[in-house]
């Protein structure tokens, strides 16, 4: 299989690959596959946004309003491998996981990203998602979070 991951941006990101300049500025409808991620670097002020959903990744320009105040590089975790996470561990940048709002999406974030990146990572919840309530239950050996969003309730450990 392929080694690496897809990147995309709606504004130019001046990166380097093997210490050579590489501007990430794909034409709408395209993205760039980074195979040699071990030698791929971005400026420290760029926020990496992981898109779990392929359709969201393909339509980042339509979601620009969600990240207007940030310099953002979008990444896709497909093809599924540890390549993206390995690269994220090699760089100091902040990571925002734009996942599905269900238990599986939260589990992916916790297992594949938060467990390794800790305070550099966060789960993105857009402003138009209404959080009605949040509760934690910390019993010996059990961490349980309950989140009420809109008209649904999510439980995760």
C-alpha positions in Angstrom: 0.0 0.0 0.0 0.8 3.7 -0.1 2.9 5.3 2.6 1.8 8.8 3.7 -1.4 10.9 3.8 -3.3 13.6 2.0 -3.0 17.3 2.7 -5.1 20.3 1.6 -5.5 24.0 2.2 -7.6 26.9 1.0 -4.7 29.3 1.5 -1.0 28.8 0.7 1.1 27.0 3.4 4.8 27.4 3.0 6.2 24.0 4.0 9.4 22.2 3.4 10.2 18.7 2.1 13.7 17.5 2.6 14.6 21.1 3.5 13.4 22.3 0.1 10.5 24.8 -0.2 7.1 23.3 -0.9 4.0 25.5 -1.1 0.8 23.6 -0.2 -1.8 25.4 -2.4 -3.8 22.8 -4.2 -6.3 23.9 -6.9 -9.9 23.4 -5.8 -10.8 19.8 -6.4 -7.4 18.4 -5.8 -5.2 17.6 -2.8 -1.5 16.6 -2.3 -0.3 13.2 -1.2 2.7 13.5 1.2 4.6 10.2 0.9 7.9 11.3 2.5 6.2 12.6 5.7 9.3 12.0 7.8 10.9 15.0 6.0 7.8 17.1 5.6 7.6 20.2 7.9 5.2 23.1 8.3 5.6 26.4 10.2 4.9 26.1 14.0 1.9 28.6 13.7 0.0 26.3 11.3 -2.8 24.3 13.0 -3.3 20.8 11.6 -6.9 19.8 11.2 -7.6 16.1 10.8 -10.7 15.4 8.7 -12.2 12.1 9.5 -14.9 12.4 6.8 -13.7 12.3 3.2 -16.5 14.5 1.9 -15.5 17.2 4.4 -11.9 16.9 3.3 -12.9 17.4 -0.3 -15.0 20.5 0.5 -12.8 22.4 2.9 -13.4 25.7 1.1 -17.1 25.5 2.1 -16.0 25.2 5.7 -13.5 28.0 5.7 -15.7 30.1 8.0 -15.1 27.5 10.8 -11.4 28.3 10.9 -11.2 31.9 9.7 -8.9 33.1 12.4 -6.4 30.2 12.0 -3.7 29.2 9.5 -4.8 25.7 8.7 -3.4 22.6 7.0 -6.1 19.9 6.5 -5.0 16.3 6.6 -6.9 13.1 5.9 -6.4 9.9 8.0 -7.1 7.8 4.9 -5.6 5.6 3.8 -5.8 4.3 7.4 -2.4 3.8 8.8 -0.3 5.2 11.6 1.6 7.5 9.2 -0.4 10.6 10.0 -0.1 10.1 13.7 3.6 9.4 13.4 4.1 12.7 11.6 2.1 14.6 14.1 4.3 13.2 16.9 7.4 14.5 15.0 6.1 18.1 14.8 5.2 20.6 17.6 2.0 21.9 15.9 -1.5 22.0 17.5 -3.9 19.3 16.2 -7.7 19.6 15.9 -9.6 16.5 15.1 -12.7 17.2 12.9 -14.4 13.9 13.4 -17.9 12.5 13.2 -20.1 13.5 16.2 -20.8 9.9 17.3 -19.2 7.5 19.7 -17.0 6.0 16.9 -15.7 9.5 16.0 -14.8 10.3 19.6 -13.2 6.9 20.1 -11.0 7.4 17.0 -9.9 10.8 18.4 -9.1 9.3 21.8 -7.4 6.1 20.7 -5.5 7.3 17.6 -4.7 10.9 18.4 -5.3 12.1 22.0 -3.6 9.1 23.5 -0.4 10.2 21.7 -0.6 13.9 21.4 -2.3 14.8 24.7 -2.5 18.6 25.3 -1.6 19.4 21.6 -4.8 17.8 20.4 -8.5 18.6 20.7 -11.8 17.4 19.3 -13.5 20.0 17.2 -17.1 20.9 18.0 -18.4 23.7 15.7 -20.2 26.7 17.2 -23.5 25.6 15.7 -23.6 22.4 17.7 -25.5 23.1 20.9 -24.0 21.4 23.9 -26.8 21.0 26.4 -24.8 19.4 29.2 -21.6 17.6 30.1 -20.9 15.3 33.0 -17.9 13.2 34.1 -17.9 10.2 36.3 -14.5 9.2 37.7 -14.6 6.0 39.7 -11.5 3.9 40.4 -10.5 2.4 37.0 -13.3 4.0 35.1 -13.4 7.3 33.3 -16.8 8.0 31.8 -17.9 11.2 30.0 -21.4 12.1 29.1 -22.1 14.8 26.5 -25.6 16.1 25.5 -25.5 17.7 22.1 -28.6 19.0 20.3 -31.1 16.1 20.8 -28.6 13.3 21.4 -26.5 12.0 24.2 -23.0 10.6 23.8 -21.3 8.3 26.3 -17.6 7.5 26.0 -14.7 6.1 28.2 
